[in-house]
Amino acid sequence: MKAVVMAGGEGTRLRPMTANQPKPLLPLLNRPIMEHVLRLLKRHGFDETVVTVQFLASLIRDYFGDGSELGMTLSYATEEVPLGTAGSVKNAEAALRDDRFVVISGDALTDLDLTDMVRFHRENGALVTIGLKRVPNPLEFGIVIADERGRIQRFLEKPTWGQVFSDTVNTGIYVMEPEVLDHVATGRPVDWSGDVFPRLLAEGAPLFGYVADCYWEDVGTHESYLKAQADLLSGLVDARIDGFETSPGVWIGEGAEIDPGAVLRGPLFIGDYVQVEKGAELRKFTVLGNNVVVREGAQLHRAVLGDNVFVGPFADLRGCAVGKRTDLMAGARVGEGAIIGDECTIEPEAVVHGGVKIYPFKTIEAGAVVNTSVIWESRGRRTLFGPRGVSGLVNVDITPELAVRLAGAYATTLSKGSTVVTGRDASRAARTLKRAVISALTAGTVNVQDLEACTLPAARFRAAREECAGGVYVRTTPGDSQSVDIMFFDPSGADLSQAAQRKLERVFGRQEYRRAFPGEIAELTYPARSAEAYTRDLLDRVDTGGVREAELKIILDCAGGTASLVLPSLLGRVGVEFLTRGNALDEITPTETAEQRAAGLARLGELVASSRAAFGVRFDTVGERISLVDENGAVIPDDRALLVLLDLVAAERRGGRVALPVTTTRVAADVCAAHGVEVIWTTTAQPDLTRAAAAPDVIFAGDGRGGFVVPEFGSSVDGLAAFLRLVGLVARAGRPLSRIEGAIPAAHLLRRSVPTPWAAKGGVMRRVVEAAGDAVIDTTDGVRVVDGDRWTLVLPDPAEPVTHLWAEAPDAAAARDLVDTWAAVVEGAV
């Protein structure tokens, strides 16, 4: 007799374990499920077997080959498209016409007595004999009723509890006469239980059921996969376990090295060439694949690991499954029911909560706490918040579902009945995600004032002026049209503080969202004339004296962004002659690359020079930042533009303080000092800069990247306020921008970034301090080493595995030498 092993299923319920391998190749005690099936067939004399394959068929053929290693003869029947349980056997008909045959699933673990089942079939003269098993929960299987002789009376596929009439289910193991294939159509999907058997039963064909007193587990879920491993170790299955039983229930493979100081609490299985270090503890039902390394102090309990997995010191794995070639670094924790796919990296101290699924080739960042599955995302992040709020790829990292959870967490941190402002840029993605945000906020008892498409500064302004509890703004990530940022404000319109971010992250992590009762669902309103209110306040607070008398001509480029919604009402009241371009909202291209920005500035420069304008201004797409072009059409780099505005402000005010990040050239301090103005040095984080700008005696602030704060209007970075302030300053100074910029000394400030693993960042900073020796050290942000008129700043990136360096010296060569020297220090500590 021949056998047919059905091995074409995708195993979708077992993903991510079956994301890149077919279900029959999933290992049970380091042998594929299908190998256990083939061994059972061999034990009962079925030496010649046909394997039906479809999904990732080549992997199955490559692994088992012609079957000679198992002492069998294997052939393969390949389906181009899924043909169903009966259609796949029909596809192998040419090899099955000469005698009765057995059909068995290649992804179920069993020790059914096939010899006795064939005897039962033969003695009853059956056309088909179905292997049956009594199970406590028959809902996922086909129920079968048979009479006292075993003749089948009735079928029902996957019933509800109201339809359950038996606990005897179809195992998918059949003994068949070859003529049954005459009842199966060729080349189209056909199932035994759903199509063929009911028709044969109606025709009175001799169908019998063999009720087996055996072990049988359909390995169709993650729970059943872990259960099958435990059942094999517990001896509940009559199956061979490879390896050596060194003590009761402890099986160890060839070449494994187990330190005498390791703790083994069986039953458990350790594969070939495994290394387990002193202090590691392996508890019952743990299974280690071949070439696994378990470092000191690690604890594994009911954890199933694939081949070539690395488990770092003091990692803790409980009731989970881990795919091949995955690294779990020091202190990583994986909870009950979590599944981690092949070739993932779980970085130090990361936590993967129970039930989470991590798909193959993902990285979970050091210290990250992951409580939702990582499927499309490229990585599980250490923190939700980055330098621009919560950022990621549209519909990959940032989905409407994530937006709902984020907004629900934000609403939970606010009082019931609070009001927040929402806004967005011109993009379709931002519009879609903002709608998800609004639904979650109102469902969380928080009222929403939606400004729809608006500038980012206008949204901050509304949040601060209307006594709101905060705000949410959704925009396309600058320079990356495939990504978005979801930004959260506090009551002052500033980005959330670190403490507020952590509070939101805790609620998000626990998923303990507040939900409104039907009568508590909050309101959504659309404030009228919000742009006009913003413009009116801007004109009231920013000095535009002398502008009309100067008769300036200015060229403005809105870059297709939301600044175009505000400028018409603003410019008509300022008293300047202006020409605008890019003043229609562009929802298809809501941001621009560096090359597109450079091209736009070049075009702006041509317009300024040809029209004899005083200068040109280009806004970013959300009206937050500006770039300048002088009267000759030359682009003023952002760092030089900061110095120009500092000189204008300081020369006019002759006192007070300005706020600048520590990465700014010290030429800025010289410019300010020449006019009696002092500099406050802040960290590179924008919230710290804006917080410093709110101090009573601060007259200006800038970040050197086109972002400026005009304190008399507000403490946020605001491109429109900066533009209006610049117009007044230029009009009253009576000097063109090129002359102002030309009088400011050149700065020799270089920047470099060095890749740095998260785990090495602390060591890098310690090494930098040691290397500084007796030099002056400033720790405002990172470590700044000062040596006379030279300085170097070493600053770990808060969101990426990178360390940034800035170095300034009196000339370019000295600055280059300085950054080279300290880059070598950082690289040597990695």
Helices and strands as residue ranges (DSSP letters): E 2-7, G 12-14, G 23-25, E 27-28, E 31-32, H 33-43, E 48-53, H 57-64, G 68-70, E 73-78, H 84-90, G 93-95, E 101-105, E 108-110, H 114-124, E 128-134, E 142-146, E 152-157, G 161-163, E 168-176, G 178-183, I 192-196, H 197-202, E 207-211, E 216-218, H 222-233, E 244-247, E 250-252, E 257-258, E 263-264, E 268-270, E 275-276, E 281-282, E 287-288, E 293-294, E 299-301, E 304-305, E 310-311, E 316-318, E 321-322, E 327-328, E 333-334, E 339-340, E 345-346, E 351-352, E 357-358, E 363-364, E 369-370, E 379-380, E 390-393, H 400-413, E 419-424, H 428-443, E 447-453, H 456-465, E 470-476, E 483-489, H 498-510, G 518-520, E 524-525, H 530-541, H 547-550, E 553-557, G 562-565, H 567-571, E 577-581, H 594-611, E 615-619, E 626-629, E 635-636, H 638-653, E 657-661, H 667-673, E 678-682, H 686-693, E 698-702, E 708-709, H 719-733, H 737-743, E 749-755, G 758-760, H 761-772, E 776-778, E 783-787, E 790-796, E 802-808, H 812-829
